[in-house]
């Protein structure tokens, strides 16, 4: 299923969000304009701004404010990627050189800071105090998640709860911000806002788990990064955790975390996880989060966006990159 088919009810507005994002590169400084043009080039699925628009479709669809907020959500996401790539010293994302590689780490950090500020300006321009406070809390939550990931790097002795806590902060918080802000700006009643928050949060959890599965199972050409790169960088994700649960006598993951740089051993560990029962079990966990995401949709008005949100949950667990 291609993502454009999921967004039928907002198919005219998503291109408007894209055009708006592109205009943000039109600044006075030629050097900054070149940098922003590179960073903001069209690409990616734009799932988060789409969620903002879909969540705003159930009540009063305030197009101007929703388009602005959708752009703010995408800029915040982009800024976090810039900082992630710098922290991870990543050279490639989605098959394209990172800002960190093309320029340098200090440029990438400053560019991320610029986009954080720009996204905050856009969120504030909606004039809704709940949305402004939500934006600030989400940014703090994402940074907290990144710090937790840094602290747990190369620590093989983690629990599922610690992993879920980390991805809820780094990923699910932004998904739920997208749906909550869209619902709030449309004047939705609180019960509907809460249903859409739950949808965004649980979809975000499922989305990250699938990302972590694809880090083992995806094709390098499609992902634009090496297979198993998370584990190579010391990030223990759900497939590795489940593998250790299923194989308590196997200390290969522990040895890999305690002896980083042994590429031969790392390749064997990645292959063992790829071919183990940990992968289908991780898919099952992602599926459970998608079921939770959809469980509250019945309380929303029966409209086209409900079907889009259900299809998006289905797409999330079936995507290949």
N, C-alpha and C positions, 0 to 999 in steps of 0.2 A: 504494500500500500504506500503510495507516494504521499508525502505530507501535504501538498496543495489540496488534495481531495478531502483532507480532514477539516479544512477551514472554509467550507463553502459559504457559511453564513457571514464571514468577514472577508471574503475574497477581494472585495473592492477596497477595503481599508488597509490590509497588510501592505500593499505596494505604497500606500500613502505614508505608512510608518517608515518604510525603507527610504523613500524620497526625503522625508524629514531628517532621518539620521544622516543621509549624505550631505545635506545642507550644513550640518554642523562642522564640516571640514572647511567651510568658507570663512577663514579667519584672516586677519591682516598679515600675519607673519608667514612668508612663503615656506619657511622650513617647517613650522608647525602644521601648516596646511598640507604639506607633502606627507608628514607623519600621520596626520589624522586621516587623510585619504587612504593611506595604506591600511591603517587599523580598521577603518569603518567600511572598507570595501564590501559590496554585497557578498553574501555567503552564509553558510550555516542554515539551520532550520528555522530560526526565529521563533522557537516554541514559546519562549517566555512572553514576548509581546503579544503573540497570538492568544495566550491564556488570558492576558489582561483584557483584550478585546472581547473574547468569548464570555468571560465572566461579567462583562458590562452589558451584554446583549439581552439580559432577562428582564430588565426594568427600563429605566430612562437612559437610553443610549446617547450620552453626551459626547458626541464624536470628537470635538476639539480637545476636551480634557482627557479622554481615553487615549487618543492618538499620542498626546504629549506624554502620558504616563507609560504607555507601551514603549515609547522611545527611551524613557528614563530607565525602565526595567532592563532593556537590552544594553544600554550604556553601562549600567552597573555590572551586568554579567560580563561584558567585554573588559571592563577595568579589572575584575577579579582574575580573568584569564591572563592579562598582561602581568599581573603580580605573581600568579602561579607559575607562569613560564620563567619568570626571573628567578624565583626561589628554587625551581627545579633545574635551572640552567638548561632549559629545553631549547633546542635549535629549530624544531619543526612542530607545527600544529596544523592538522588537517592537510598535510602535504605541502605547506607553505612555510617559508622561513619566518620565525618569530621576530618580534621587534628586538628582543634580547640578542638574537643572532645577527640581524641585519644592521642594527645600530650598536647598542650595548645595554647592559643591565640598568645603568643609571637613567638612560633615556626611557627605557621601558617602565621603570618605577614612576618617573615623572609623568609619563603619558597616562599611566593608570590613575595617578592622583588627579590629573586634569579631567579625566572622564568621570571619576568619582564626583568631583565638584560640579561638572556639567550635568550629570544625572540628578544631583541634589537640586540644582537650579530648576530643572524641568519638573521634578516632583513638587517643589515648592510653588511653582507657577500654577498648579491645579487649584491652589487656594483652599485646600482641604487639610485641616490640621491633623486629622487622624492619619491621612496618607503621609504627611510630612514626618510624623512621629514613627509611623511604620517603616518608612524608608531608613531613618536613623537607626532604629532597633535592628533592622535586617542587616545593615552594614556592620554593626557591632557583632552580630551573631556570626556572620560570615568570617570576620577576622578571628573571632574566638575559635571557629572550626578549623581555620588554617593553622592557628597556633597549636591546637590540640594535635593536628596531623604532624606538625614539626616535632612536637614533644614525643610522639609515639613512633617516630621514624626508626626503623630497624629493630623495633620491639616486637618479637614474635609472640610474646605471651600476652595477647589481648583477648577480650571477650567480644561476643556479638554485640552486647549492649554498648560497649565503648565504640565499636565501629558504627552502630546505628546513631549514636550520639554525635559522632563526627560528621557523618554525611547529612544528618538532619540539619546541622548548622551550615555546612558548606554548600549544600545543594537544595535540600527541601525548603529551607527558609526563603530562598529567592523564588521558588515556584509558588509557595503560599503567599508571598508578597504580591506576586503578579495577579493571582486570583482575588485576593482580598482587596487590593487597590481597585481593580476593575469593578468589583461588586459595590464597594463603598461609593465610588464616583458615579455609579448608576442609581444611587439612592435605594439600594436593595434593603429589605428588612433584615434585622440582625440574624434571624434564623437562617436566611438564605446566605448571608455573608459567612456564617459559621460553616454551612455545608460546602461552600466554595473554598474556604480556607482548608478544610479537611481534604477536599479533592486535590488542591494544589500541593499540600504537604505530602500526602501519600503517593501522588504521582511522581513528585520529586524524589522520594525515597526509591521508588521502583526504577526511575530513570537512571539514578546513580548506580544502583545494583547492576542493571543491565550494562552500563558503561564499564563497570568493574569486571563483569563476565567477558565482555567483548575485548577487554585488554588481554585476556588469555585466548579467546576463541576467534577474534576478528582477523582479517587479513591486513597486513602492514600497509599495503597500497591503499586500501580503503580508509584505514584509520589515520594514516599519515604519521604514524609513530611506531616504534618497534613493539612486537608482541611481548607482553609481560613487563612493559616499562614501569608500571606502578611498583611491582615487586622488586625490580632492579633498583628503584630509587628508595626502597625501604618502606613503602606503603603497603601494609597488610590489609587486604580487602576480603570481602565475604568468601569468594572461592577458596582462598588460602585458609581462612579460618575454618570453613566447613571441611576442607581436606584434612586439616590437623585433627578435627573432631572425629572424623571417620577413621583416621589412622593414628591412634594415640601412640603407637610404638615407632612411628616414622619421624625421625628428627631432622629430615632434610630441609624443611623450611627454617627451623631454628639454626641449623648450620649455615644456611645461606645468609640469614640476617646477621649472624655473628662473624661471618667471613665475607663481607662484600668485596666484589672485585673478582671472585672466582667465576668467570663467565661460563666455563664448562659445567660446573655444578649447577649454576643458575639455570642454564638451558635444560638440564635434566629435571629440575624441580618444576619449571614452567610446563614442560611436556607431561610430567606426571599429573599435574593439576588439570591440564587440558583434557586428559583422557580418563579422568576419574569421575566418580558419582557426585563429586562436589559441584560440578557444573549444573546438572539437572536439579539438584537440591537448591542451588542458588537461584535458578530460574523460578522455582516454586515459591521461594520467598518473595521475589519480585512480583509474581502473579498475585500473591496474597495482598501485597500493598496496593496493587491496581484494583483488586476487589474492594478493599477498604475505600479507595478513592471514589469509586462509583456508587458506594452504598448509600450516600446521602443525596445523590442526584434526583431521586424520585420525589424529594420534597420541593424541587424547583419547578417553576412553570414549565409545562410540556411544550417545548419549542425546539427549533433546529439546533441551537447550541448544545442541548443535552445530548443529542446524537453525536455531535462533533466531539464532545468531551468523552463519551463512551468509546468512540472510535480511536481517539487519541490514546486512551489507556491501553486499548488492544494493540495499537501500533507500537507503543512503548516497549512491550514485552516481546515483540516480534521483529524489531528493527535489527539490522545487521551491522550498523556502524553509527 
